[in-house]
């Protein structure tokens, strides 16, 4: 595996593009075809002293989004041979892979692979045991994911705060009855998980006047937010939470985290907004908590499995709002730009944004 500082194309080319300068074309330049899906670009050939090894970036995810990525690469990084699975070209030239589910046996299939990028915000879909141990893995951190999550959670929390689930039930019964209106400052919202998504959600909710707190495994300091850390501080966090938002990463430690013991520590009638991963939730425990009123209403954007079978109890439960894992989605144009910026960091020997700590699983 190549070292981060060993670039397969001249670093000078990155610097020239970053400052919008064009490298002078040598007198003996020959046309060089760069493959980006079906498009070919003619670029000046490198000088004879520059290595001409092709660098391939392989995209293995939604092909419609892949074609949008290809356009960004043509514009911002035409030096790279961008390909969409299954058109892999020469496997020995594949240096970078973006995938939701990577192919098996990466080390043998792509012996020169230098970085694996997740095409989404999570990496729990990766089998780390099957990946080369020294291969850097990078999760997607881009503005579209963050903004989408902030919008979804804000909508869900406001709906629970203003009793919209109860009004929908009243509408179905033909009942016209006003419920007391509480100010946001009297509603205590707690967010499980204080990564980039959790912090962005808290900033928005705090701006709306909610009494906000957060919990994570490690200590954080967020202005205007009561921050709790570790298992010892989880009970106090839960006891003060009227609306619980789950944005935890999925790890062995967080699988089944939303269970009967946790629900019992919330105030009676608390609301749940679950936008983490389906396996965080013990479904039978949620149904039991809803049946006795320990959980008042739940907004679920994730499930296990996805999609749920047609006979599943969640579909028709009067106190569950279910959406098909759409809280936030990667925006193709900005996502491709983020990846290109990370490639520049990689070849400059700088830390990549979203680099996964394998020991923690995120």
Protein Blocks (a to p, Z undefined) as FASTA:
>chain_A
ZZfklcfbdfklmmmmmnopacdddfkbccddddehjbccddddddfklccbdcdddddd
dfklmmmmmmmmmmmmmmbccdddfblbjmklmmbdcdfbdcehkllmmmmbfbdcdfbf
bfklpcfklpcfklccdddddfklmmmmmmmmmmmmmmmmnommmmmmmmmnopacdddd
ddfklpccddehjafklmmmmmmmmmnopacddddfbdcddehiacdedjklmmmmmmmp
mbdcdfbdcdfklgoklcfklmmmpcehiacddfbbfklpcfklmmmmmmnomambdcdf
bdcdddddfklmklmgckbccdehilbccdfklmmmmmmmmmmmmmnopacehiacfkno
ZZ
